[in-house]
């Protein structure tokens, strides 16, 4: 399987206390916060697509399901 290209940056705003807990939990499983976020994003993509995601998938060619999409802002 091809290695994922990790050159895109995703910047998020998060409560500092939540970030501190997240980083301690990540450290507890000997993982960086970036590794865990990448894993969470991949799991979300696969759940929404209903199939495994592969690095060679072309985003422009994916059939993106629209049902079951949450409404409003994330909390």
PDB file of N, H, CA, C and O in Angstrom:
ATOM      1  N   UNK A   1       0.846  -1.168   0.000  1.00  0.00           N
ATOM      2  CA  UNK A   1       0.000   0.000   0.000  1.00  0.00           C
ATOM      3  C   UNK A   1       0.897   1.238   0.000  1.00  0.00           C
ATOM      4  O   UNK A   1       1.892   1.268   0.724  1.00  0.00           O
ATOM      5  N   UNK A   2       0.568   2.259  -0.795  1.00  0.00           N
ATOM      6  H   UNK A   2      -0.241   2.235  -1.383  1.00  0.00           H
ATOM      7  CA  UNK A   2       1.378   3.481  -0.843  1.00  0.00           C
ATOM      8  C   UNK A   2       1.352   4.213   0.496  1.00  0.00           C
ATOM      9  O   UNK A   2       0.369   4.155   1.236  1.00  0.00           O
ATOM     10  N   UNK A   3       2.440   4.893   0.787  1.00  0.00           N
ATOM     11  H   UNK A   3       3.238   4.941   0.187  1.00  0.00           H
ATOM     12  CA  UNK A   3       2.523   5.710   1.994  1.00  0.00           C
ATOM     13  C   UNK A   3       1.752   6.999   1.758  1.00  0.00           C
ATOM     14  O   UNK A   3       1.811   7.581   0.675  1.00  0.00           O
ATOM     15  N   UNK A   4       1.032   7.438   2.780  1.00  0.00           N
ATOM     16  H   UNK A   4       0.984   6.966   3.660  1.00  0.00           H
ATOM     17  CA  UNK A   4       0.262   8.672   2.666  1.00  0.00           C
ATOM     18  C   UNK A   4       1.185   9.876   2.569  1.00  0.00           C
ATOM     19  O   UNK A   4       2.237   9.922   3.206  1.00  0.00           O
ATOM     20  N   UNK A   5       0.775  10.848   1.764  1.00  0.00           N
ATOM     21  H   UNK A   5      -0.080  10.810   1.247  1.00  0.00           H
ATOM     22  CA  UNK A   5       1.480  12.119   1.647  1.00  0.00           C
ATOM     23  C   UNK A   5       1.055  12.989   2.819  1.00  0.00           C
ATOM     24  O   UNK A   5      -0.134  13.270   2.970  1.00  0.00           O
ATOM     25  N   UNK A   6       1.991  13.419   3.646  1.00  0.00           N
ATOM     26  H   UNK A   6       2.957  13.191   3.523  1.00  0.00           H
ATOM     27  CA  UNK A   6       1.647  14.180   4.851  1.00  0.00           C
ATOM     28  C   UNK A   6       2.156  15.612   4.755  1.00  0.00           C
ATOM     29  O   UNK A   6       2.870  16.083   5.639  1.00  0.00           O
ATOM     30  N   UNK A   7       1.789  16.297   3.688  1.00  0.00           N
ATOM     31  H   UNK A   7       1.209  15.914   2.969  1.00  0.00           H
ATOM     32  CA  UNK A   7       2.265  17.670   3.519  1.00  0.00           C
ATOM     33  C   UNK A   7       1.173  18.717   3.693  1.00  0.00           C
ATOM     34  O   UNK A   7       1.472  19.911   3.706  1.00  0.00           O
ATOM     35  N   UNK A   8      -0.074  18.309   3.825  1.00  0.00           N
ATOM     36  H   UNK A   8      -0.318  17.339   3.815  1.00  0.00           H
ATOM     37  CA  UNK A   8      -1.158  19.271   4.034  1.00  0.00           C
ATOM     38  C   UNK A   8      -1.292  19.549   5.529  1.00  0.00           C
ATOM     39  O   UNK A   8      -1.100  18.660   6.358  1.00  0.00           O
ATOM     40  N   UNK A   9      -1.617  20.773   5.852  1.00  0.00           N
ATOM     41  H   UNK A   9      -1.772  21.496   5.178  1.00  0.00           H
ATOM     42  CA  UNK A   9      -1.757  21.172   7.252  1.00  0.00           C
ATOM     43  C   UNK A   9      -3.220  21.463   7.546  1.00  0.00           C
ATOM     44  O   UNK A   9      -3.918  22.072   6.734  1.00  0.00           O
ATOM     45  N   UNK A  10      -3.677  21.026   8.706  1.00  0.00           N
ATOM     46  H   UNK A  10      -3.110  20.532   9.365  1.00  0.00           H
ATOM     47  CA  UNK A  10      -5.030  21.283   9.180  1.00  0.00           C
ATOM     48  C   UNK A  10      -4.894  21.996  10.515  1.00  0.00           C
ATOM     49  O   UNK A  10      -4.320  21.452  11.458  1.00  0.00           O
ATOM     50  N   UNK A  11      -5.419  23.209  10.599  1.00  0.00           N
ATOM     51  H   UNK A  11      -5.885  23.652   9.833  1.00  0.00           H
ATOM     52  CA  UNK A  11      -5.347  23.988  11.828  1.00  0.00           C
ATOM     53  C   UNK A  11      -6.733  24.046  12.451  1.00  0.00           C
ATOM     54  O   UNK A  11      -7.706  24.398  11.784  1.00  0.00           O
ATOM     55  N   UNK A  12      -6.818  23.702  13.726  1.00  0.00           N
ATOM     56  H   UNK A  12      -6.027  23.416  14.267  1.00  0.00           H
ATOM     57  CA  UNK A  12      -8.100  23.749  14.423  1.00  0.00           C
ATOM     58  C   UNK A  12      -7.944  24.556  15.704  1.00  0.00           C
ATOM     59  O   UNK A  12      -6.845  24.695  16.242  1.00  0.00           O
ATOM     60  N   UNK A  13      -9.054  25.079  16.175  1.00  0.00           N
ATOM     61  H   UNK A  13      -9.947  24.966  15.738  1.00  0.00           H
ATOM     62  CA  UNK A  13      -9.079  25.743  17.473  1.00  0.00           C
ATOM     63  C   UNK A  13      -9.762  24.803  18.449  1.00  0.00           C
ATOM     64  O   UNK A  13     -10.796  24.213  18.136  1.00  0.00           O
ATOM     65  N   UNK A  14      -9.182  24.666  19.628  1.00  0.00           N
ATOM     66  H   UNK A  14      -8.341  25.145  19.882  1.00  0.00           H
ATOM     67  CA  UNK A  14      -9.708  23.735  20.622  1.00  0.00           C
ATOM     68  C   UNK A  14      -9.490  24.339  22.008  1.00  0.00           C
ATOM     69  O   UNK A  14      -8.534  25.083  22.227  1.00  0.00           O
ATOM     70  N   UNK A  15     -10.367  24.018  22.922  1.00  0.00           N
ATOM     71  H   UNK A  15     -11.144  23.414  22.744  1.00  0.00           H
ATOM     72  CA  UNK A  15     -10.230  24.465  24.293  1.00  0.00           C
ATOM     73  C   UNK A  15      -8.895  23.965  24.849  1.00  0.00           C
ATOM     74  O   UNK A  15      -8.578  22.785  24.701  1.00  0.00           O
ATOM     75  N   UNK A  16      -8.113  24.832  25.481  1.00  0.00           N
ATOM     76  H   UNK A  16      -8.371  25.791  25.600  1.00  0.00           H
ATOM     77  CA  UNK A  16      -6.796  24.427  25.998  1.00  0.00           C
ATOM     78  C   UNK A  16      -6.851  23.246  26.975  1.00  0.00           C
ATOM     79  O   UNK A  16      -5.949  22.408  26.987  1.00  0.00           O
ATOM     80  N   UNK A  17      -7.902  23.179  27.788  1.00  0.00           N
ATOM     81  H   UNK A  17      -8.635  23.859  27.779  1.00  0.00           H
ATOM     82  CA  UNK A  17      -8.014  22.052  28.730  1.00  0.00           C
ATOM     83  C   UNK A  17      -8.277  20.750  27.993  1.00  0.00           C
ATOM     84  O   UNK A  17      -7.732  19.704  28.345  1.00  0.00           O
ATOM     85  N   UNK A  18      -9.120  20.824  26.964  1.00  0.00           N
ATOM     86  H   UNK A  18      -9.562  21.674  26.678  1.00  0.00           H
ATOM     87  CA  UNK A  18      -9.400  19.625  26.173  1.00  0.00           C
ATOM     88  C   UNK A  18      -8.132  19.169  25.446  1.00  0.00           C
ATOM     89  O   UNK A  18      -7.857  17.974  25.348  1.00  0.00           O
ATOM     90  N   UNK A  19      -7.368  20.136  24.941  1.00  0.00           N
ATOM     91  H   UNK A  19      -7.591  21.107  25.021  1.00  0.00           H
ATOM     92  CA  UNK A  19      -6.101  19.811  24.264  1.00  0.00           C
ATOM     93  C   UNK A  19      -5.130  19.121  25.217  1.00  0.00           C
ATOM     94  O   UNK A  19      -4.474  18.149  24.845  1.00  0.00           O
ATOM     95  N   UNK A  20      -5.041  19.625  26.442  1.00  0.00           N
ATOM     96  H   UNK A  20      -5.574  20.415  26.744  1.00  0.00           H
ATOM     97  CA  UNK A  20      -4.124  19.030  27.419  1.00  0.00           C
ATOM     98  C   UNK A  20      -4.522  17.589  27.746  1.00  0.00           C
ATOM     99  O   UNK A  20      -3.661  16.713  27.833  1.00  0.00           O
ATOM    100  N   UNK A  21      -5.816  17.341  27.925  1.00  0.00           N
ATOM    101  H   UNK A  21      -6.516  18.052  27.854  1.00  0.00           H
ATOM    102  CA  UNK A  21      -6.285  15.976  28.192  1.00  0.00           C
ATOM    103  C   UNK A  21      -6.003  15.088  26.987  1.00  0.00           C
ATOM    104  O   UNK A  21      -5.520  13.966  27.141  1.00  0.00           O
ATOM    105  N   UNK A  22      -6.302  15.584  25.787  1.00  0.00           N
ATOM    106  H   UNK A  22      -6.694  16.495  25.662  1.00  0.00           H
ATOM    107  CA  UNK A  22      -6.068  14.827  24.555  1.00  0.00           C
ATOM    108  C   UNK A  22      -4.594  14.440  24.438  1.00  0.00           C
ATOM    109  O   UNK A  22      -4.277  13.286  24.149  1.00  0.00           O
ATOM    110  N   UNK A  23      -3.697  15.396  24.661  1.00  0.00           N
ATOM    111  H   UNK A  23      -3.954  16.333  24.896  1.00  0.00           H
ATOM    112  CA  UNK A  23      -2.262  15.115  24.535  1.00  0.00           C
ATOM    113  C   UNK A  23      -1.793  14.100  25.579  1.00  0.00           C
ATOM    114  O   UNK A  23      -0.945  13.260  25.279  1.00  0.00           O
ATOM    115  N   UNK A  24      -2.336  14.165  26.807  1.00  0.00           N
ATOM    116  H   UNK A  24      -3.025  14.848  27.050  1.00  0.00           H
ATOM    117  CA  UNK A  24      -1.966  13.177  27.829  1.00  0.00           C
ATOM    118  C   UNK A  24      -2.473  11.791  27.453  1.00  0.00           C
ATOM    119  O   UNK A  24      -1.773  10.798  27.652  1.00  0.00           O
ATOM    120  N   UNK A  25      -3.687  11.719  26.910  1.00  0.00           N
ATOM    121  H   UNK A  25      -4.255  12.526  26.749  1.00  0.00           H
ATOM    122  CA  UNK A  25      -4.217  10.429  26.474  1.00  0.00           C
ATOM    123  C   UNK A  25      -3.401   9.859  25.321  1.00  0.00           C
ATOM    124  O   UNK A  25      -3.127   8.660  25.280  1.00  0.00           O
ATOM    125  N   UNK A  26      -3.017  10.715  24.389  1.00  0.00           N
ATOM    126  H   UNK A  26      -3.240  11.689  24.422  1.00  0.00           H
ATOM    127  CA  UNK A  26      -2.181  10.267  23.263  1.00  0.00           C
ATOM    128  C   UNK A  26      -0.849   9.727  23.778  1.00  0.00           C
ATOM    129  O   UNK A  26      -0.399   8.659  23.362  1.00  0.00           O
ATOM    130  N   UNK A  27      -0.222  10.478  24.690  1.00  0.00           N
ATOM    131  H   UNK A  27      -0.587  11.345  25.028  1.00  0.00           H
ATOM    132  CA  UNK A  27       1.054  10.041  25.255  1.00  0.00           C
ATOM    133  C   UNK A  27       0.895   8.705  25.966  1.00  0.00           C
ATOM    134  O   UNK A  27       1.804   7.875  25.942  1.00  0.00           O
ATOM    135  N   UNK A  28      -0.247   8.497  26.594  1.00  0.00           N
ATOM    136  H   UNK A  28      -0.985   9.172  26.613  1.00  0.00           H
ATOM    137  CA  UNK A  28      -0.504   7.239  27.287  1.00  0.00           C
ATOM    138  C   UNK A  28      -0.541   6.037  26.360  1.00  0.00           C
ATOM    139  O   UNK A  28      -0.300   4.912  26.798  1.00  0.00           O
ATOM    140  N   UNK A  29      -0.839   6.258  25.086  1.00  0.00           N
ATOM    141  H   UNK A  29      -1.035   7.172  24.731  1.00  0.00           H
ATOM    142  CA  UNK A  29      -0.805   5.156  24.121  1.00  0.00           C
ATOM    143  C   UNK A  29       0.421   5.259  23.221  1.00  0.00           C
ATOM    144  O   UNK A  29       0.485   4.627  22.167  1.00  0.00           O
ATOM    145  N   UNK A  30       1.402   6.071  23.653  1.00  0.00           N
ATOM    146  H   UNK A  30       1.349   6.584  24.510  1.00  0.00           H
ATOM    147  CA  UNK A  30       2.667   6.245  22.942  1.00  0.00           C
ATOM    148  C   UNK A  30       2.437   6.682  21.496  1.00  0.00           C
ATOM    149  O   UNK A  30       3.057   6.161  20.569  1.00  0.00           O
ATOM    150  N   UNK A  31       1.540   7.642  21.323  1.00  0.00           N
ATOM    151  H   UNK A  31       1.037   8.065  22.076  1.00  0.00           H
ATOM    152  CA  UNK A  31       1.229   8.180  19.999  1.00  0.00           C
ATOM    153  C   UNK A  31       1.258   9.695  20.074  1.00  0.00           C
ATOM    154  O   UNK A  31       0.967  10.281  21.117  1.00  0.00           O
ATOM    155  N   UNK A  32       1.610  10.324  18.964  1.00  0.00           N
ATOM    156  H   UNK A  32       1.847   9.848  18.117  1.00  0.00           H
ATOM    157  CA  UNK A  32       1.542  11.783  18.915  1.00  0.00           C
ATOM    158  C   UNK A  32       0.100  12.201  18.662  1.00  0.00           C
ATOM    159  O   UNK A  32      -0.713  11.413  18.179  1.00  0.00           O
ATOM    160  N   UNK A  33      -0.205  13.448  18.995  1.00  0.00           N
ATOM    161  H   UNK A  33       0.456  14.088  19.388  1.00  0.00           H
ATOM    162  CA  UNK A  33      -1.554  13.940  18.723  1.00  0.00           C
ATOM    163  C   UNK A  33      -1.830  13.915  17.220  1.00  0.00           C
ATOM    164  O   UNK A  33      -2.960  13.655  16.808  1.00  0.00           O
ATOM    165  N   UNK A  34      -0.819  14.180  16.399  1.00  0.00           N
ATOM    166  H   UNK A  34       0.100  14.392  16.733  1.00  0.00           H
ATOM    167  CA  UNK A  34      -1.001  14.132  14.943  1.00  0.00           C
ATOM    168  C   UNK A  34      -1.363  12.725  14.476  1.00  0.00           C
ATOM    169  O   UNK A  34      -2.229  12.563  13.617  1.00  0.00           O
ATOM    170  N   UNK A  35      -0.708  11.708  15.034  1.00  0.00           N
ATOM    171  H   UNK A  35      -0.004  11.839  15.732  1.00  0.00           H
ATOM    172  CA  UNK A  35      -1.025  10.328  14.654  1.00  0.00           C
ATOM    173  C   UNK A  35      -2.471   9.990  14.993  1.00  0.00           C
ATOM    174  O   UNK A  35      -3.175   9.368  14.198  1.00  0.00           O
ATOM    175  N   UNK A  36      -2.905  10.402  16.170  1.00  0.00           N
ATOM    176  H   UNK A  36      -2.333  10.908  16.817  1.00  0.00           H
ATOM    177  CA  UNK A  36      -4.270  10.091  16.596  1.00  0.00           C
ATOM    178  C   UNK A  36      -5.284  10.848  15.747  1.00  0.00           C
ATOM    179  O   UNK A  36      -6.306  10.280  15.362  1.00  0.00           O
ATOM    180  N   UNK A  37      -5.022  12.113  15.449  1.00  0.00           N
ATOM    181  H   UNK A  37      -4.192  12.575  15.762  1.00  0.00           H
ATOM    182  CA  UNK A  37      -5.938  12.888  14.604  1.00  0.00           C
ATOM    183  C   UNK A  37      -6.012  12.269  13.212  1.00  0.00           C
ATOM    184  O   UNK A  37      -7.101  12.153  12.651  1.00  0.00           O
ATOM    185  N   UNK A  38      -4.873  11.871  12.644  1.00  0.00           N
ATOM    186  H   UNK A  38      -3.988  11.965  13.099  1.00  0.00           H
ATOM    187  CA  UNK A  38      -4.912  11.215  11.325  1.00  0.00           C
ATOM    188  C   UNK A  38      -5.743   9.941  11.377  1.00  0.00           C
ATOM    189  O   UNK A  38      -6.512   9.665  10.456  1.00  0.00           O
ATOM    190  N   UNK A  39      -5.593   9.159  12.452  1.00  0.00           N
ATOM    191  H   UNK A  39      -4.968   9.384  13.200  1.00  0.00           H
ATOM    192  CA  UNK A  39      -6.372   7.928  12.595  1.00  0.00           C
ATOM    193  C   UNK A  39      -7.864   8.243  12.708  1.00  0.00           C
ATOM    194  O   UNK A  39      -8.686   7.579  12.077  1.00  0.00           O
ATOM    195  N   UNK A  40      -8.218   9.254  13.510  1.00  0.00           N
ATOM    196  H   UNK A  40      -7.550   9.793  14.022  1.00  0.00           H
ATOM    197  CA  UNK A  40      -9.624   9.634  13.661  1.00  0.00           C
ATOM    198  C   UNK A  40     -10.226  10.101  12.338  1.00  0.00           C
ATOM    199  O   UNK A  40     -11.364   9.760  12.012  1.00  0.00           O
ATOM    200  N   UNK A  41      -9.464  10.877  11.584  1.00  0.00           N
ATOM    201  H   UNK A  41      -8.540  11.154  11.848  1.00  0.00           H
ATOM    202  CA  UNK A  41      -9.950  11.366  10.290  1.00  0.00           C
ATOM    203  C   UNK A  41     -10.141  10.202   9.330  1.00  0.00           C
ATOM    204  O   UNK A  41     -11.143  10.140   8.617  1.00  0.00           O
ATOM    205  N   UNK A  42      -9.176   9.271   9.311  1.00  0.00           N
ATOM    206  H   UNK A  42      -8.363   9.322   9.890  1.00  0.00           H
ATOM    207  CA  UNK A  42      -9.304   8.110   8.426  1.00  0.00           C
ATOM    208  C   UNK A  42     -10.539   7.285   8.805  1.00  0.00           C
ATOM    209  O   UNK A  42     -11.291   6.861   7.928  1.00  0.00           O
ATOM    210  N   UNK A  43     -10.754   7.054  10.112  1.00  0.00           N
ATOM    211  H   UNK A  43     -10.143   7.399  10.825  1.00  0.00           H
ATOM    212  CA  UNK A  43     -11.930   6.300  10.549  1.00  0.00           C
ATOM    213  C   UNK A  43     -13.223   7.011  10.141  1.00  0.00           C
ATOM    214  O   UNK A  43     -14.183   6.360   9.728  1.00  0.00           O
ATOM    215  N   UNK A  44     -13.251   8.327  10.254  1.00  0.00           N
ATOM    216  H   UNK A  44     -12.471   8.855  10.589  1.00  0.00           H
ATOM    217  CA  UNK A  44     -14.430   9.103   9.845  1.00  0.00           C
ATOM    218  C   UNK A  44     -14.676   8.948   8.351  1.00  0.00           C
ATOM    219  O   UNK A  44     -15.806   8.708   7.926  1.00  0.00           O
ATOM    220  N   UNK A  45     -13.615   9.086   7.551  1.00  0.00           N
ATOM    221  H   UNK A  45     -12.697   9.281   7.896  1.00  0.00           H
ATOM    222  CA  UNK A  45     -13.742   8.943   6.096  1.00  0.00           C
ATOM    223  C   UNK A  45     -14.284   7.561   5.754  1.00  0.00           C
ATOM    224  O   UNK A  45     -15.215   7.438   4.959  1.00  0.00           O
ATOM    225  N   UNK A  46     -13.708   6.525   6.347  1.00  0.00           N
ATOM    226  H   UNK A  46     -12.952   6.625   6.993  1.00  0.00           H
ATOM    227  CA  UNK A  46     -14.139   5.159   6.025  1.00  0.00           C
ATOM    228  C   UNK A  46     -15.575   4.896   6.477  1.00  0.00           C
ATOM    229  O   UNK A  46     -16.326   4.195   5.797  1.00  0.00           O
ATOM    230  N   UNK A  47     -15.954   5.459   7.626  1.00  0.00           N
ATOM    231  H   UNK A  47     -15.344   6.028   8.178  1.00  0.00           H
ATOM    232  CA  UNK A  47     -17.334   5.296   8.096  1.00  0.00           C
ATOM    233  C   UNK A  47     -18.304   5.974   7.132  1.00  0.00           C
ATOM    234  O   UNK A  47     -19.350   5.414   6.804  1.00  0.00           O
ATOM    235  N   UNK A  48     -17.958   7.179   6.678  1.00  0.00           N
ATOM    236  H   UNK A  48     -17.109   7.634   6.944  1.00  0.00           H
ATOM    237  CA  UNK A  48     -18.841   7.924   5.767  1.00  0.00           C
ATOM    238  C   UNK A  48     -18.880   7.305   4.370  1.00  0.00           C
ATOM    239  O   UNK A  48     -19.929   7.300   3.725  1.00  0.00           O
ATOM    240  N   UNK A  49     -17.735   6.781   3.896  1.00  0.00           N
ATOM    241  H   UNK A  49     -16.884   6.785   4.420  1.00  0.00           H
ATOM    242  CA  UNK A  49     -17.706   6.156   2.574  1.00  0.00           C
ATOM    243  C   UNK A  49     -18.315   4.762   2.592  1.00  0.00           C
ATOM    244  O   UNK A  49     -18.803   4.279   1.570  1.00  0.00           O
ATOM    245  N   UNK A  50     -18.286   4.117   3.750  1.00  0.00           N
ATOM    246  H   UNK A  50     -17.890   4.509   4.580  1.00  0.00           H
ATOM    247  CA  UNK A  50     -18.797   2.755   3.857  1.00  0.00           C
ATOM    248  C   UNK A  50     -17.835   1.721   3.297  1.00  0.00           C
ATOM    249  O   UNK A  50     -18.230   0.605   2.960  1.00  0.00           O
ATOM    250  N   UNK A  51     -16.575   2.104   3.202  1.00  0.00           N
ATOM    251  H   UNK A  51     -16.254   3.010   3.476  1.00  0.00           H
ATOM    252  CA  UNK A  51     -15.563   1.179   2.687  1.00  0.00           C
ATOM    253  C   UNK A  51     -14.186   1.685   3.110  1.00  0.00           C
ATOM    254  O   UNK A  51     -14.041   2.837   3.520  1.00  0.00           O
ATOM    255  N   UNK A  52     -13.176   0.820   3.009  1.00  0.00           N
ATOM    256  H   UNK A  52     -13.294  -0.116   2.675  1.00  0.00           H
ATOM    257  CA  UNK A  52     -11.819   1.270   3.336  1.00  0.00           C
ATOM    258  C   UNK A  52     -11.352   2.378   2.400  1.00  0.00           C
ATOM    259  O   UNK A  52     -11.690   2.392   1.217  1.00  0.00           O
ATOM    260  N   UNK A  53     -10.584   3.292   2.940  1.00  0.00           N
ATOM    261  H   UNK A  53     -10.310   3.281   3.901  1.00  0.00           H
ATOM    262  CA  UNK A  53      -9.986   4.365   2.155  1.00  0.00           C
ATOM    263  C   UNK A  53      -8.549   3.981   1.816  1.00  0.00           C
ATOM    264  O   UNK A  53      -7.859   3.364   2.628  1.00  0.00           O
ATOM    265  N   UNK A  54      -8.105   4.343   0.627  1.00  0.00           N
ATOM    266  H   UNK A  54      -8.665   4.843  -0.033  1.00  0.00           H
ATOM    267  CA  UNK A  54      -6.737   4.046   0.198  1.00  0.00           C
ATOM    268  C   UNK A  54      -6.069   5.343  -0.242  1.00  0.00           C
ATOM    269  O   UNK A  54      -6.720   6.182  -0.865  1.00  0.00           O
ATOM    270  N   UNK A  55      -4.786   5.527   0.067  1.00  0.00           N
ATOM    271  H   UNK A  55      -4.258   4.845   0.573  1.00  0.00           H
ATOM    272  CA  UNK A  55      -4.096   6.769  -0.289  1.00  0.00           C
ATOM    273  C   UNK A  55      -4.175   7.112  -1.774  1.00  0.00           C
ATOM    274  O   UNK A  55      -4.120   8.284  -2.145  1.00  0.00           O
ATOM    275  N   UNK A  56      -4.303   6.103  -2.615  1.00  0.00           N
ATOM    276  H   UNK A  56      -4.348   5.151  -2.314  1.00  0.00           H
ATOM    277  CA  UNK A  56      -4.367   6.387  -4.053  1.00  0.00           C
ATOM    278  C   UNK A  56      -5.758   6.825  -4.521  1.00  0.00           C
ATOM    279  O   UNK A  56      -5.923   7.183  -5.687  1.00  0.00           O
ATOM    280  N   UNK A  57      -6.765   6.805  -3.633  1.00  0.00           N
ATOM    281  H   UNK A  57      -6.631   6.514  -2.686  1.00  0.00           H
ATOM    282  CA  UNK A  57      -8.109   7.274  -3.995  1.00  0.00           C
ATOM    283  C   UNK A  57      -8.050   8.737  -4.432  1.00  0.00           C
ATOM    284  O   UNK A  57      -7.397   9.558  -3.787  1.00  0.00           O
ATOM    285  N   UNK A  58      -8.727   9.053  -5.518  1.00  0.00           N
ATOM    286  H   UNK A  58      -9.257   8.386  -6.041  1.00  0.00           H
ATOM    287  CA  UNK A  58      -8.801  10.431  -6.008  1.00  0.00           C
ATOM    288  C   UNK A  58     -10.024  11.096  -5.382  1.00  0.00           C
ATOM    289  O   UNK A  58     -11.149  10.679  -5.654  1.00  0.00           O
ATOM    290  N   UNK A  59      -9.829  12.121  -4.549  1.00  0.00           N
ATOM    291  H   UNK A  59      -8.915  12.459  -4.328  1.00  0.00           H
ATOM    292  CA  UNK A  59     -10.969  12.762  -3.886  1.00  0.00           C
ATOM    293  C   UNK A  59     -12.033  13.253  -4.852  1.00  0.00           C
ATOM    294  O   UNK A  59     -13.219  13.232  -4.523  1.00  0.00           O
ATOM    295  N   UNK A  60     -11.632  13.695  -6.037  1.00  0.00           N
ATOM    296  H   UNK A  60     -10.669  13.712  -6.304  1.00  0.00           H
ATOM    297  CA  UNK A  60     -12.591  14.215  -7.013  1.00  0.00           C
ATOM    298  C   UNK A  60     -13.486  13.112  -7.569  1.00  0.00           C
ATOM    299  O   UNK A  60     -14.573  13.397  -8.073  1.00  0.00           O
ATOM    300  N   UNK A  61     -13.049  11.865  -7.485  1.00  0.00           N
ATOM    301  H   UNK A  61     -12.167  11.633  -7.075  1.00  0.00           H
ATOM    302  CA  UNK A  61     -13.821  10.757  -8.057  1.00  0.00           C
ATOM    303  C   UNK A  61     -14.631   9.982  -7.013  1.00  0.00           C
ATOM    304  O   UNK A  61     -15.366   9.057  -7.358  1.00  0.00           O
ATOM    305  N   UNK A  62     -14.499  10.358  -5.744  1.00  0.00           N
ATOM    306  H   UNK A  62     -13.902  11.109  -5.464  1.00  0.00           H
ATOM    307  CA  UNK A  62     -15.229   9.639  -4.704  1.00  0.00           C
ATOM    308  C   UNK A  62     -16.703  10.014  -4.715  1.00  0.00           C
ATOM    309  O   UNK A  62     -17.063  11.173  -4.925  1.00  0.00           O
ATOM    310  N   UNK A  63     -17.538   9.031  -4.489  1.00  0.00           N
ATOM    311  H   UNK A  63     -17.246   8.089  -4.319  1.00  0.00           H
ATOM    312  CA  UNK A  63     -18.962   9.271  -4.325  1.00  0.00           C
ATOM    313  C   UNK A  63     -19.194   9.543  -2.845  1.00  0.00           C
ATOM    314  O   UNK A  63     -19.077   8.640  -2.016  1.00  0.00           O
ATOM    315  N   UNK A  64     -19.522  10.786  -2.518  1.00  0.00           N
ATOM    316  H   UNK A  64     -19.616  11.519  -3.191  1.00  0.00           H
ATOM    317  CA  UNK A  64     -19.667  11.192  -1.118  1.00  0.00           C
ATOM    318  C   UNK A  64     -21.133  11.108  -0.715  1.00  0.00           C
ATOM    319  O   UNK A  64     -21.970  11.818  -1.271  1.00  0.00           O
ATOM    320  N   UNK A  65     -21.453  10.238   0.257  1.00  0.00           N
ATOM    321  H   UNK A  65     -20.773   9.661   0.709  1.00  0.00           H
ATOM    322  CA  UNK A  65     -22.843  10.150   0.724  1.00  0.00           C
ATOM    323  C   UNK A  65     -23.254  11.441   1.423  1.00  0.00           C
ATOM    324  O   UNK A  65     -22.457  12.034   2.151  1.00  0.00           O
ATOM    325  N   UNK A  66     -24.487  11.877   1.208  1.00  0.00           N
ATOM    326  H   UNK A  66     -25.134  11.395   0.617  1.00  0.00           H
ATOM    327  CA  UNK A  66     -24.965  13.106   1.841  1.00  0.00           C
ATOM    328  C   UNK A  66     -25.947  12.828   2.964  1.00  0.00           C
ATOM    329  O   UNK A  66     -26.196  13.708   3.788  1.00  0.00           O
ATOM    330  N   UNK A  67     -26.516  11.622   3.020  1.00  0.00           N
ATOM    331  H   UNK A  67     -26.314  10.907   2.350  1.00  0.00           H
ATOM    332  CA  UNK A  67     -27.468  11.329   4.091  1.00  0.00           C
ATOM    333  C   UNK A  67     -26.720  11.079   5.391  1.00  0.00           C
ATOM    334  O   UNK A  67     -25.588  10.596   5.389  1.00  0.00           O
ATOM    335  N   UNK A  68     -27.365  11.414   6.498  1.00  0.00           N
ATOM    336  H   UNK A  68     -28.285  11.806   6.500  1.00  0.00           H
ATOM    337  CA  UNK A  68     -26.772  11.188   7.790  1.00  0.00           C
ATOM    338  C   UNK A  68     -25.744  12.233   8.181  1.00  0.00           C
ATOM    339  O   UNK A  68     -25.020  12.064   9.163  1.00  0.00           O
ATOM    340  N   UNK A  69     -25.679  13.317   7.412  1.00  0.00           N
ATOM    341  H   UNK A  69     -26.267  13.454   6.615  1.00  0.00           H
ATOM    342  CA  UNK A  69     -24.733  14.374   7.716  1.00  0.00           C
ATOM    343  C   UNK A  69     -25.239  15.185   8.896  1.00  0.00           C
ATOM    344  O   UNK A  69     -26.406  15.577   8.925  1.00  0.00           O
ATOM    345  N   UNK A  70     -24.373  15.442   9.872  1.00  0.00           N
ATOM    346  H   UNK A  70     -23.425  15.124   9.848  1.00  0.00           H
ATOM    347  CA  UNK A  70     -24.830  16.233  11.010  1.00  0.00           C
ATOM    348  C   UNK A  70     -25.178  17.653  10.600  1.00  0.00           C
ATOM    349  O   UNK A  70     -24.598  18.190   9.657  1.00  0.00           O
ATOM    350  N   UNK A  71     -26.129  18.265  11.307  1.00  0.00           N
ATOM    351  H   UNK A  71     -26.600  17.829  12.073  1.00  0.00           H
ATOM    352  CA  UNK A  71     -26.550  19.621  11.039  1.00  0.00           C
ATOM    353  C   UNK A  71     -25.900  20.565  12.038  1.00  0.00           C
ATOM    354  O   UNK A  71     -25.641  20.184  13.179  1.00  0.00           O
ATOM    355  N   UNK A  72     -25.643  21.769  11.620  1.00  0.00           N
ATOM    356  H   UNK A  72     -25.853  22.079  10.693  1.00  0.00           H
ATOM    357  CA  UNK A  72     -25.098  22.771  12.524  1.00  0.00           C
ATOM    358  C   UNK A  72     -23.617  22.598  12.746  1.00  0.00           C
ATOM    359  O   UNK A  72     -22.959  21.794  12.085  1.00  0.00           O
ATOM    360  N   UNK A  73     -23.105  23.360  13.681  1.00  0.00           N
ATOM    361  H   UNK A  73     -23.640  24.013  14.218  1.00  0.00           H
ATOM    362  CA  UNK A  73     -21.680  23.337  13.987  1.00  0.00           C
ATOM    363  C   UNK A  73     -21.343  22.177  14.903  1.00  0.00           C
ATOM    364  O   UNK A  73     -22.160  21.754  15.721  1.00  0.00           O
ATOM    365  N   UNK A  74     -20.135  21.672  14.756  1.00  0.00           N
ATOM    366  H   UNK A  74     -19.471  22.015  14.092  1.00  0.00           H
ATOM    367  CA  UNK A  74     -19.654  20.630  15.642  1.00  0.00           C
ATOM    368  C   UNK A  74     -19.397  21.216  17.024  1.00  0.00           C
ATOM    369  O   UNK A  74     -19.070  22.396  17.150  1.00  0.00           O
ATOM    370  N   UNK A  75     -19.543  20.407  18.042  1.00  0.00           N
ATOM    371  H   UNK A  75     -19.809  19.449  17.939  1.00  0.00           H
ATOM    372  CA  UNK A  75     -19.306  20.880  19.408  1.00  0.00           C
ATOM    373  C   UNK A  75     -18.004  20.353  19.932  1.00  0.00           C
ATOM    374  O   UNK A  75     -17.632  20.645  21.068  1.00  0.00           O
TER     375      UNK A  75
END
